Amino acid sequence: MSHNLLLRLRLQRGMTQEELSEQSGISVRTIRNFERGSIQHPRRSSVDMLLSILDPDLKQRLWSSSVPASCRPADIMAERLRLADPAAGPWRGGRAPGTSLIGREDEVDRLADLVTAHQVLVLTGPGGVGKSRVARAVAERAGRWFAAGIAVVELGRIPADRGTDPDHVFEAAQAAVTAVAGDSARSSGDRLLLILDNAEHLVWTLSLLVPQLLGERPGLHVVITSRRPPVLPGAAIWELAPPAEPAAVELLLDRARTGCPTLDLAAERPGLIELVRRLDCLPRLVELAAYRLRLVPLAALLADNRWLHSLGWADGTALPHQRSLAASLDWSLDLLDDRHRRLLLRLADRHRPGDPFSSGDLAHEEDEFGQAPELLAELAESSLLLVDRGRRYEFRLLRHVQAMLAEAPGRWAGTRPPAVSAV
């Protein structure tokens, strides 16, 4: 079955892959392979079982439709399904890069379900975890469900310093949406998927703008990518975690081969594992390291952490805070105040990489920092700490953040006013 058609029909029915499997008798694995396009020549019996659940009328029409006589017997089923599958709506704004998305297939499947079940979906997580890339992959996977198309709005270049008038920030964000989405689905009710990308400095703005947009466009669904989620009642929040170590190593090898085909790292797997671990398996950081390996040997990168401060690339299409690790950390810290920065430096100095800690461990320091639970929660909300939600909530510093703070604490010790939308 056409993977786009199957996915669209399943999402229209509001069914998960597991529910469709249970009702149709087709395994979840087979359904997943259908939706990913891995099965090019489906069996008629499988198609019949799936359409009996998803669209019995289409099942009947399918066998009465004609296909070109030139089709090979093996291609007839695929051609029938292609003819039954309507074209996707238009795509406006930036597309995903042509590089492979490694280690995210199952997650993209689940998010494709969520984006149709909820009008607002927030993808949050640390800088470099791949929020923008995953959001676009989800849009491509679920795109046929949105007749009015996909609109991707880049918000990362909108200034929102403390000295900026909040009304001007709101108007700039509103204008950015209008420039890309226009009047799509404003009155027709056709479904439009709007991606608001890189929005952590605009959380206050989006708490006002998104409800307004939903009121104007009845068929609108919104995906927001942000290191810090905005407060939007009813929004689904998905914390995007780094890929597992094997996937991160595979990503590193793939990007290294692309950037330097003559570079052979196959025998360096233990060192590669250690490298991606130090980078918290964050895809953008792994890609930066792969670029660095063109000129610097792996052993040199593993010798110490000073190279982290210069890790980056001169990509003119990337946002300024995405071009290096140092700029990325600056961007996150600029959304906070001096207490958060001082506490983060204290944590980096007193805890070993990967060691968990809780707010109770900081009780004796509350005279200096104020309410430790509140500060830790805000650092975690800004994706600077990882949270383990067990019986006792515990936090961990990202390894690369801890290493950078420990190597040059003075760089981030100065007082900076936070961005207006983080207040």
N, C-alpha and C positions, 0 to 999 in steps of 0.2 A: 504494500500500500504506500502511496505517496506519503512521505514523512510529514510534510506540511499539512496535508489533509487530515491525517489521523490525529495529529496534535490539535488542530483547530477544532475538530469535532469533539474530542475529549474535553477540551477546555470549555467549549460551549455547553456541554452537559455538566460541567462542574465536577468532573470525576478525577480522582488521582489514578496513577498508573496501577496502584495496588487494587483499587476498586474495580477498574476495568478488567484486570486480570481475573479477579474473583468471579465476576459476572459472565465473562466470555469464555473462560477456560484456557485462555492464552497466557503463557508465562509472562511475568513482569519483565524478564530479560528480553523476550521477543518483542514485547511492546516498546521497550526502551530502544532496541535496535531499529525497529520501524521508525520511531520518531527521530532518530539520529541519522536516518538515511542509509544505514548499514545494509539493509535488505533491499536489493534492487529488483528482485523478481519474486514477489510474494505468492504464496499458494492461494488458490481461489478459496479453499476451505477456511484458511485463516482470515482472509478478507471478509468472507461471509459471516464468520463468528463475531468479528469485531463490529461490522456494520449492523448486525442484528441488534446490538446493544446501542450503538451510537446513532445510527440513522437508517432504520429499515426502509424508508422510502428511497433513499439514495441507493441502497442495495438493489432494489428492484429496477431503478432506472439505469444502473450501471451495466446490467447485462443486456439491456435493450439498446444501448448506445452503440454507434458504429465507430470503428477505428480505421486508420489508413490501411489499405491492402498491402502496402509495402512493409508493414511491421512484421518482424520475425515472431514466431509463436511465443518465444520466451518473453517478448517485449509487449505483448498485447495487453496483459493485465496492467502493467505500469502505465501504458498509454491511456487506457480507460480511466485510470485514477487521475492521471495528469489533467485530462480534459474535464474531469469533475471538480478539480481544485481551482477556485477563483484566484486571481492575481492578488498579491499583497498590496496594501495601501502604500502611498509614497513615503520615502524616507527623507527627512529634512535634517540637516546638521551633520556633525562628524560621524563617520562610520568607524567600526572597529578596525584596528590594524590587521594586515594580512597574515600576521604570525599565528602560530597554533596556540590554542588555549589548553594548557596541560594540567591535569589533575582536578578539573572543575566540572566534568560532564554531569555527574549525578546532581551536583549542587545547582547547575543551570536548569536541569529538569525540574527540580523542586521549586525553584524560583519562578519558572514559567507558570507553574500552577498558582503560586502566590500572587503574581502580578495580575492575573485575571480574577482572582477571588477577592482582592482588596483594591480599593481605589487608590490608596497611597501605600507604597512600599519604600522603606528606607534601608539602603545598604550602608552599613557603617563598618568601621574597622581601621586599623593603623594605616598611616601613609605608606603607600607602596604595596598594599595587599591585593590590589587589582579591582577595586570597586567599579571604576569607569569601564574597564574591559569586560567585567562580568555583566554589568548593566546592559551593555550593547549586545553581548551574546544572548542574554535573556530576551531582549527585544527582537533579535533575529529569530530566536526559537519560537516565540509566541506572536510574531508579527502578523500572521494571517488572521488572528483574532481581532485585529484593530483595522477596521475598514477605512478609517480616516488616516491611517498610517502611523509613523513614528516621527517624533520631533525631539532632537537632542540639543539642549541649550547649555552652553558652557558658561558657568557662573564664576569660575575661578579668577577671572580678570577684573571683576567688579570691585572697586576699592571700598573698604568698610572700616577705616581707621576710626579711632575715638573722635577725631575732629570732624568726621564726615556727618552731615545732616542725615538722620535716619530716613527722613522723607525722600531725600535724594537717592539713597541706597535702594529704597523700595521702588522708586520710579525707574531706576536703572535696571533692576531685576525684571520689572514688569515689561519694560521696553525690550529687553533681551528675549523674553518669551514671545512677545508679539512679533518680533523680527523673524523668528524661526517658525513658530506655529501658526501665525496669522489668525485667520478666523476658522481654522479647521475645527469641525465638530462643535462650533459655538452654539448652533441652534438645531442642527440636524439630529443630534443624538447618536451619530456614528461614533464608534469607539476610537479614541486617539490615545496613544501612549506617549507621554511627555517625560523625558529624562532630564532632570535638573542636576547637573554634574558639578562636583567640587563645591559644595555649599556650606562647609563647616563654619565659614566666617559670616554666614547669612542666616543663622538659625532663627533669630528674631524676625527678620524680614520674611522668611518662608512661613513662619507661623501665622502671618497675616495674608501673604500672597496666595498660598495653596488653597485655603478655603474659598478665597475669591474666585480663583480659576475653576474650582470644582462647581461653584454656583453658576458660572457663565457657560460651562461646557458640560452638558448632562452625561456625555459618554466618555469623559476624561478619566484616564488612569495615570498616576504619577509615580515615577521612580526617582528617588533622591539619593545621591551618593554624597556622603559626608563623614568626616572623621568624628563629628559630634552631631548626633541626631537632633533635629528640631522637635519642638513639642507640638505634636499634631494628634489630637484625640482620635483613636480608631486606626491609626497607622500601624501597619505591620513592620516590625524592626527586625532585620536580619543581620547578625554580626558575622561578617565575612572573616573566617579564620585563615591563617596561612595554609597552603597545601602541605601535605605530609612530606617528610624528608625525601623519600624516593622520588616523588613528583618534582620536588625542588631541584634535585640533582639532575633529573631528566631535562628539566627546563634549562638548567645551566649548560648542560652538554649540547642541547639543541641550539641555544643562542650562540655558544662559542663556535660551533661548527658553521653556523651561518655567517658570523663575523670574521672567522678565520678558518677556512676549510682545511688548511694544512696543520692546524693545531690538534694534536691527538692527546686527549686527557683520559682515555679509557683505562689506563693503568693507575690513575690517580684517585680512584673512588674514595678511599678513606679520607684523603685530604679534601675532596669535594664535599663529602658529608660534613666535615668539620666547618668548612667555609659556609655552607648554606645554613648550618646551625647557628653560627655567629650572626648571620644576617636574618635570623628568625624565619627563614624560608619565605620571606616576602618576595613575591615575583619581581617587582620593579628593582629591588635591591639586587636580586640574583642576576637580572639582566644587566645591571650596571657592572656587576663583578665580572660577568662574561665578557663585556666590552673591555674591561680593564685587563683581562687575561691575554688580550692580544699583545700587550707590551710588557706586562709584569708577570713573572713566573708565580705559580701557585704557592711555592714555598715562601716567597717574599710576602704574599698577602697573609699567610698564616703566622708569620714571625711576630707581628705585633698588630695593634689596632690603630696605629697612627694614620694608615692609609684610608681609613673610613672617612676622614675629614675632607679628603680630596676626591672621593668617589663620586663620579658624575659624568655627564656628557653634555656637549654643546649642541643640544637639539633645539633649534629655534621654534619648533612647533609645540614643544612642551611648555607648560606653565612654569614661571620662574621658580616656584617652590618645589617643582618636580625634577629639577635638573641636577640636584645633588642631595646627598644625605644631610649635609649641614643645613642647606636651605629648607629641606623638609622639616627638620627638627625646629628650626627657627619659626617656621609657619605655625606649627602646632603650639609652641610656647607663646607666641605672640597673641594667641587667643585667651591666654590666662594672665594672672597677675603675679606680683612678686612673691607672694606666699607659696604659690604652687611651684614656682621655679626653685625657690630655696628648699622646699620639701623634696622635690625631685632630686636635687643635688645631694641632699642628705641621704636619701635612699640609695643613690648610686654609690655613695662613699661607704655605707655601712653594711650593705648586703652583697653577697656574692651573686654572680649571674645565675639566674634561674631559681634562686632561693625564694620561697613564698614568705609573705608577711601579712599581718592583719592590722586593723586599726588599733587593736589592743596593744600591739607592740610599740605603738607611738604615744600611748597615753601619757607617759612622763614628759613628753615634749609639747603638750598642748599649750603650755604657757607661751611658747615661742610661735607656734603655728596656728593656734586656734583649734577649732574642732577637726581633729584628725579624720574621723569618718567622712565628714563632708568633703574635705580636701582630697582624700583618696578617691571618693566617688566621682569627683569632678575630673581628676586626672584619668580615671578609667573611662569616664564619659567622653573624654577627648581622645581616647584610644592611645594614651601613653602608658597605660598599665593594662595587663591582661588580668582577667577575673576568673577565679575558680569558684563556682557557686556550689560548694559542698555544704556540709553541716555548718561550717564556719567559713564565711566568705574570706578568701585569701587573694592576695594580689601578687603579681610578679612584674618586674621591669622587663621591657623588651631588651634582649641582650645587646643589640647594636646601639640602642639609646643609652644604656648603662655604660657601654664602652666609650662612647663619644663624650658623655658627661665626665667620666673619670679621667679621660686623656686630656681634656682642656676645660676644666670646670669654670675658669674665669670667663670664657666666651659667653656663657649663658647665665652668669651671676648678676648681670646688670638689670636694673629695673626698666621694664617696658610697659606702656599702657596697653591693656587688652583691646581687641577689636570690639567695636560697638555692638555687633550682633551676638557676641558671646555673653553679654551681660544679662 
